[in-house]
Amino acid sequence: MTENPIFAPFKTPHGAYPFDRITEGDYREAFAEAIAQKRAEVDAIISCSEAPTFENTILALERCGSALERVTGIFFNLLHAHSTDELMKISEEIMPTLSELSTYIILSAPLFERIKTVYDSRESLNLEEEELRLLTNCYEGFAESGALLSPEGKARLEELSLSLSQCSLMYGQNTLKDQKRYRLHLTDECDVAGMPESALTIAREAATREGHKDGWLFDLSAPSYFAFMQHAPKSDLRRKMYLAKMSVGAAGDEYDNQANIRTLVNGRLEEAKLLGYPTFADYALHKRMARKPERVYELLDKLLLAYKPVAEREIEQIKTFAHERGAMGELMSWDWSYWAEQYKQAYYELDDEMLRPYFELGRVTDAIFSLAHQLYGISFVERQDVPVYHPDVKTYEVHDSDGGYLALLYTDFFPREGKQSGAWMNTLQDQYEQEDGSDHRPHIILVMNFTPPTSDRPALLTAGEVNTFLHEFGHALHGMLSKCRFASLSGTSVARDFVELPSQLMENWLAEEDWLRSFAFHYQTGEPIPSEYVERMERAKHFLVGYAACRQLSFGLLDMAWHTLTEPVANDLDIKRFEDEAWQKALVLPPSPEGTMMSTSFGHIFSGGYSAGYYGYKWAEVLDADAFSVFKSQGLFSREVADRFRREILSQGDKREAMDLYVAFRGQEPTIDALLERDGISPQGA
């Protein structure tokens, strides 16, 4: 195994992955070896002749599979951030084997018997809190994944697990392939009149790269798509882009995801029923803060009652504005972003392009790092000697307040071929206590799709992109500041509806003038952001707050509709109709036309781990607004409050129940009051 660079000793700073030495040809062998090794390690636990103990069973199981962790840590990050046809092919080949290994372990009767023996004697073992949490999670994880099923039930669960993993993988690959093939090439200046020069420069350079002699090339990547929808002057062209975006995975061709959706929701339902739950949502939620679907719907409905009246007033204001300026007929979904941006410019004298020069990526990065230093005392030093997988990627060594090494942080900011859309934080290497008692610090990566630099200007971000950076950086802090003994409990390994608290908390500082003025200087002149711009941002902070909330709530309702099904869907289910009915009560714009739908590219819930969990963004908004109210009352940069947040939440991983962690920080359970106050909303939306 040491001949494979994935398994050879890493002669790199802090044991970083040697991306420069690993090739695509190394993965098949590495997976085969690592899977065989983990299976052998598990078999050794099963066949151990000694009586089951915490050390020889629970701890041994926690520590086994280190070779497989090495392979998956690098492979799956590249599959999402820097994919190729070969990596996709390898993933299709190895997913069944990984699924088989997982079910072999989780459904092993003799292994579960050893776990149960330790669990049943837990009160006499004098375990520390974290050890007891690990034992409880281990036992419940096995019991709730089929270990108590009959042999027939286990066999069926194994089949389902394999089918669902393959289907989820195919869904994600179809979305990526379908999205990246669309292009809109324009040559008439009238088609792009009024568009920001930054967007046109990127589109012009894209056209040149793809062999066009002139014109502008737009695609469905976030910087290109959203700039076009906000600023392109012609409704028919916006309609083209919108239909392309909203029909990803729904075109009825080789990349169509509709059959995959039916397979996934039916398989998840059958899986849940096998395990004793009436719906998949009941199964998924029972270990989260919400606990059951009724509490999710209670929150969504309560927020909808408060925000929808505001959203409806916002829609009427934009409609009136558009019609006064020549828009004809009903305002359609592809017109909304354009006219909302026009309204914002007219009434608030504010637009993204006005602010871009003050949000140069280098300065923003320094400012976010500086904010982390103010709050938590940590510092960042760029390392040029850490291998990376693409020239865009940068690496930072993170130090704690005492100067000690804390983590490696990778940043990968710009869109490119083979990179999934969106933004995310991922853990390349976990934080945990090694067998010799030393602390293995984490390696964290932030992946974005920000507006890239051009030939004549650096990367200049929108306020929305700065917000995204803060959000994902909050996840990174959760990973980097982890202080746990066990990898399975460390970092962001927490309940899905709790994991967004650290990320969404960080977003709050963008609305604070004291922080904004610390870094918002013009990238060319060095002049600070004008006071009138800051005042306009303050006036516009509630702009479309109702619409944005209803949009998020509609996604949560759609997710819950798919996962609260009590009976399988038919093969001829009309997904478009199902979708329209599922989120109807949250819609404030006309339904999208036939042939378009969101479900076929809703990667969060069908390939991204948020199934029956999308509500978690709104759940965590309640938490983050409540938590930030403490900073507002005791000081925006209060080291005392930040230290408490770090001590009680960021460092704790999954050592205790999420609500217990929150109450330890806050002193009480959260209410929605702080969220409504922050958004300028009364409980009835008045």
ChimeraX attribute file (.defattr): number of C-alpha atoms within 10 A of each C-alpha:
attribute: neighborCount
match mode: 1-to-1
recipient: residues
	/A:1	12
	/A:2	8
	/A:3	9
	/A:4	16
	/A:5	19
	/A:6	24
	/A:7	16
	/A:8	11
	/A:9	13
	/A:10	13
	/A:11	10
	/A:12	12
	/A:13	14
	/A:14	16
	/A:15	13
	/A:16	16
	/A:17	25
	/A:18	20
	/A:19	15
	/A:20	12
	/A:21	12
	/A:22	15
	/A:23	11
	/A:24	11
	/A:25	12
	/A:26	15
	/A:27	22
	/A:28	15
	/A:29	13
	/A:30	21
	/A:31	22
	/A:32	14
	/A:33	16
	/A:34	22
	/A:35	21
	/A:36	15
	/A:37	17
	/A:38	20
	/A:39	17
	/A:40	14
	/A:41	16
	/A:42	20
	/A:43	15
	/A:44	14
	/A:45	21
	/A:46	22
	/A:47	10
	/A:48	13
	/A:49	8
	/A:50	9
	/A:51	10
	/A:52	20
	/A:53	18
	/A:54	22
	/A:55	11
	/A:56	16
	/A:57	24
	/A:58	22
	/A:59	15
	/A:60	16
	/A:61	20
	/A:62	16
	/A:63	15
	/A:64	17
	/A:65	19
	/A:66	12
	/A:67	20
	/A:68	20
	/A:69	17
	/A:70	18
	/A:71	21
	/A:72	17
	/A:73	18
	/A:74	20
	/A:75	21
	/A:76	16
	/A:77	17
	/A:78	16
	/A:79	20
	/A:80	19
	/A:81	23
	/A:82	18
	/A:83	20
	/A:84	16
	/A:85	12
	/A:86	12
	/A:87	19
	/A:88	15
	/A:89	10
	/A:90	18
	/A:91	20
	/A:92	17
	/A:93	13
	/A:94	17
	/A:95	16
	/A:96	17
	/A:97	15
	/A:98	18
	/A:99	19
	/A:100	16
	/A:101	15
	/A:102	16
	/A:103	22
	/A:104	15
	/A:105	20
	/A:106	21
	/A:107	22
	/A:108	18
	/A:109	16
	/A:110	15
	/A:111	21
	/A:112	21
	/A:113	15
	/A:114	21
	/A:115	24
	/A:116	20
	/A:117	16
	/A:118	23
	/A:119	21
	/A:120	10
	/A:121	11
	/A:122	16
	/A:123	10
	/A:124	8
	/A:125	12
	/A:126	9
	/A:127	13
	/A:128	9
	/A:129	11
	/A:130	17
	/A:131	17
	/A:132	19
	/A:133	17
	/A:134	23
	/A:135	23
	/A:136	18
	/A:137	15
	/A:138	21
	/A:139	23
	/A:140	16
	/A:141	13
	/A:142	20
	/A:143	17
	/A:144	16
	/A:145	20
	/A:146	24
	/A:147	25
	/A:148	15
	/A:149	19
	/A:150	10
	/A:151	13
	/A:152	9
	/A:153	16
	/A:154	21
	/A:155	15
	/A:156	15
	/A:157	23
	/A:158	21
	/A:159	15
	/A:160	21
	/A:161	20
	/A:162	18
	/A:163	17
	/A:164	24
	/A:165	18
	/A:166	20
	/A:167	22
	/A:168	22
	/A:169	18
	/A:170	19
	/A:171	26
	/A:172	23
	/A:173	23
	/A:174	20
	/A:175	23
	/A:176	23
	/A:177	17
	/A:178	22
	/A:179	23
	/A:180	18
	/A:181	9
	/A:182	15
	/A:183	14
	/A:184	15
	/A:185	16
	/A:186	18
	/A:187	14
	/A:188	11
	/A:189	10
	/A:190	11
	/A:191	16
	/A:192	21
	/A:193	13
	/A:194	12
	/A:195	17
	/A:196	17
	/A:197	11
	/A:198	19
	/A:199	23
	/A:200	21
	/A:201	18
	/A:202	20
	/A:203	22
	/A:204	21
	/A:205	17
	/A:206	18
	/A:207	21
	/A:208	14
	/A:209	11
	/A:210	9
	/A:211	8
	/A:212	15
	/A:213	11
	/A:214	14
	/A:215	18
	/A:216	24
	/A:217	23
	/A:218	23
	/A:219	22
	/A:220	22
	/A:221	22
	/A:222	17
	/A:223	22
	/A:224	19
	/A:225	17
	/A:226	18
	/A:227	20
	/A:228	26
	/A:229	24
	/A:230	20
	/A:231	20
	/A:232	22
	/A:233	19
	/A:234	15
	/A:235	16
	/A:236	13
	/A:237	18
	/A:238	22
	/A:239	16
	/A:240	12
	/A:241	23
	/A:242	21
	/A:243	19
	/A:244	22
	/A:245	21
	/A:246	20
	/A:247	22
	/A:248	29
	/A:249	31
	/A:250	25
	/A:251	17
	/A:252	13
	/A:253	9
	/A:254	11
	/A:255	21
	/A:256	20
	/A:257	27
	/A:258	23
	/A:259	17
	/A:260	21
	/A:261	22
	/A:262	19
	/A:263	20
	/A:264	24
	/A:265	22
	/A:266	23
	/A:267	21
	/A:268	25
	/A:269	27
	/A:270	22
	/A:271	24
	/A:272	22
	/A:273	16
	/A:274	17
	/A:275	20
	/A:276	14
	/A:277	17
	/A:278	17
	/A:279	21
	/A:280	27
	/A:281	26
	/A:282	21
	/A:283	25
	/A:284	21
	/A:285	21
	/A:286	13
	/A:287	16
	/A:288	18
	/A:289	18
	/A:290	22
	/A:291	15
	/A:292	16
	/A:293	20
	/A:294	11
	/A:295	13
	/A:296	24
	/A:297	16
	/A:298	12
	/A:299	18
	/A:300	21
	/A:301	16
	/A:302	14
	/A:303	22
	/A:304	23
	/A:305	16
	/A:306	20
	/A:307	27
	/A:308	26
	/A:309	19
	/A:310	23
	/A:311	25
	/A:312	17
	/A:313	15
	/A:314	18
	/A:315	20
	/A:316	12
	/A:317	13
	/A:318	20
	/A:319	21
	/A:320	12
	/A:321	17
	/A:322	20
	/A:323	14
	/A:324	10
	/A:325	10
	/A:326	8
	/A:327	15
	/A:328	10
	/A:329	8
	/A:330	11
	/A:331	18
	/A:332	15
	/A:333	17
	/A:334	20
	/A:335	22
	/A:336	18
	/A:337	19
	/A:338	23
	/A:339	23
	/A:340	21
	/A:341	17
	/A:342	20
	/A:343	19
	/A:344	18
	/A:345	14
	/A:346	12
	/A:347	11
	/A:348	17
	/A:349	15
	/A:350	21
	/A:351	19
	/A:352	16
	/A:353	17
	/A:354	13
	/A:355	22
	/A:356	19
	/A:357	23
	/A:358	27
	/A:359	24
	/A:360	24
	/A:361	25
	/A:362	12
	/A:363	18
	/A:364	22
	/A:365	18
	/A:366	13
	/A:367	17
	/A:368	19
	/A:369	17
	/A:370	19
	/A:371	19
	/A:372	20
	/A:373	18
	/A:374	16
	/A:375	18
	/A:376	23
	/A:377	17
	/A:378	21
	/A:379	20
	/A:380	20
	/A:381	13
	/A:382	14
	/A:383	15
	/A:384	10
	/A:385	9
	/A:386	21
	/A:387	19
	/A:388	19
	/A:389	18
	/A:390	12
	/A:391	8
	/A:392	11
	/A:393	16
	/A:394	19
	/A:395	22
	/A:396	19
	/A:397	19
	/A:398	21
	/A:399	19
	/A:400	17
	/A:401	13
	/A:402	8
	/A:403	11
	/A:404	10
	/A:405	15
	/A:406	23
	/A:407	27
	/A:408	27
	/A:409	25
	/A:410	25
	/A:411	19
	/A:412	21
	/A:413	20
	/A:414	17
	/A:415	23
	/A:416	15
	/A:417	12
	/A:418	17
	/A:419	21
	/A:420	25
	/A:421	22
	/A:422	13
	/A:423	19
	/A:424	19
	/A:425	22
	/A:426	19
	/A:427	22
	/A:428	24
	/A:429	23
	/A:430	24
	/A:431	28
	/A:432	23
	/A:433	16
	/A:434	14
	/A:435	9
	/A:436	6
	/A:437	9
	/A:438	10
	/A:439	15
	/A:440	20
	/A:441	22
	/A:442	25
	/A:443	28
	/A:444	24
	/A:445	26
	/A:446	20
	/A:447	25
	/A:448	24
	/A:449	21
	/A:450	26
	/A:451	24
	/A:452	19
	/A:453	17
	/A:454	14
	/A:455	8
	/A:456	6
	/A:457	14
	/A:458	15
	/A:459	19
	/A:460	26
	/A:461	25
	/A:462	23
	/A:463	18
	/A:464	12
	/A:465	19
	/A:466	20
	/A:467	19
	/A:468	22
	/A:469	26
	/A:470	24
	/A:471	23
	/A:472	25
	/A:473	26
	/A:474	24
	/A:475	28
	/A:476	29
	/A:477	23
	/A:478	26
	/A:479	29
	/A:480	28
	/A:481	25
	/A:482	29
	/A:483	25
	/A:484	21
	/A:485	21
	/A:486	22
	/A:487	23
	/A:488	21
	/A:489	24
	/A:490	26
	/A:491	30
	/A:492	28
	/A:493	17
	/A:494	21
	/A:495	19
	/A:496	27
	/A:497	23
	/A:498	25
	/A:499	21
	/A:500	25
	/A:501	28
	/A:502	27
	/A:503	25
	/A:504	26
	/A:505	21
	/A:506	24
	/A:507	21
	/A:508	17
	/A:509	18
	/A:510	15
	/A:511	14
	/A:512	14
	/A:513	14
	/A:514	12
	/A:515	17
	/A:516	19
	/A:517	15
	/A:518	15
	/A:519	20
	/A:520	22
	/A:521	21
	/A:522	18
	/A:523	19
	/A:524	10
	/A:525	8
	/A:526	11
	/A:527	11
	/A:528	15
	/A:529	19
	/A:530	14
	/A:531	11
	/A:532	11
	/A:533	16
	/A:534	18
	/A:535	13
	/A:536	15
	/A:537	20
	/A:538	15
	/A:539	13
	/A:540	16
	/A:541	14
	/A:542	13
	/A:543	16
	/A:544	19
	/A:545	19
	/A:546	26
	/A:547	23
	/A:548	14
	/A:549	20
	/A:550	28
	/A:551	19
	/A:552	16
	/A:553	27
	/A:554	23
	/A:555	21
	/A:556	26
	/A:557	26
	/A:558	25
	/A:559	26
	/A:560	24
	/A:561	17
	/A:562	27
	/A:563	25
	/A:564	18
	/A:565	17
	/A:566	15
	/A:567	12
	/A:568	14
	/A:569	17
	/A:570	9
	/A:571	10
	/A:572	9
	/A:573	12
	/A:574	11
	/A:575	20
	/A:576	20
	/A:577	11
	/A:578	15
	/A:579	21
	/A:580	16
	/A:581	13
	/A:582	19
	/A:583	21
	/A:584	15
	/A:585	15
	/A:586	25
	/A:587	17
	/A:588	20
	/A:589	16
	/A:590	11
	/A:591	15
	/A:592	17
	/A:593	12
	/A:594	10
	/A:595	14
	/A:596	21
	/A:597	23
	/A:598	20
	/A:599	26
	/A:600	27
	/A:601	27
	/A:602	21
	/A:603	19
	/A:604	16
	/A:605	22
	/A:606	25
	/A:607	21
	/A:608	12
	/A:609	13
	/A:610	18
	/A:611	24
	/A:612	28
	/A:613	24
	/A:614	22
	/A:615	27
	/A:616	23
	/A:617	21
	/A:618	23
	/A:619	22
	/A:620	21
	/A:621	22
	/A:622	21
	/A:623	26
	/A:624	24
	/A:625	24
	/A:626	21
	/A:627	21
	/A:628	23
	/A:629	16
	/A:630	16
	/A:631	16
	/A:632	12
	/A:633	9
	/A:634	13
	/A:635	14
	/A:636	20
	/A:637	19
	/A:638	16
	/A:639	17
	/A:640	14
	/A:641	21
	/A:642	22
	/A:643	16
	/A:644	15
	/A:645	22
	/A:646	21
	/A:647	17
	/A:648	18
	/A:649	26
	/A:650	28
	/A:651	21
	/A:652	25
	/A:653	29
	/A:654	26
	/A:655	24
	/A:656	16
	/A:657	16
	/A:658	22
	/A:659	15
	/A:660	15
	/A:661	21
	/A:662	20
	/A:663	14
	/A:664	16
	/A:665	21
	/A:666	19
	/A:667	10
	/A:668	11
	/A:669	13
	/A:670	17
	/A:671	12
	/A:672	17
	/A:673	14
	/A:674	19
	/A:675	20
	/A:676	18
	/A:677	12
	/A:678	15
	/A:679	16
	/A:680	16
	/A:681	19
	/A:682	13
	/A:683	16
	/A:684	14
	/A:685	17
	/A:686	11
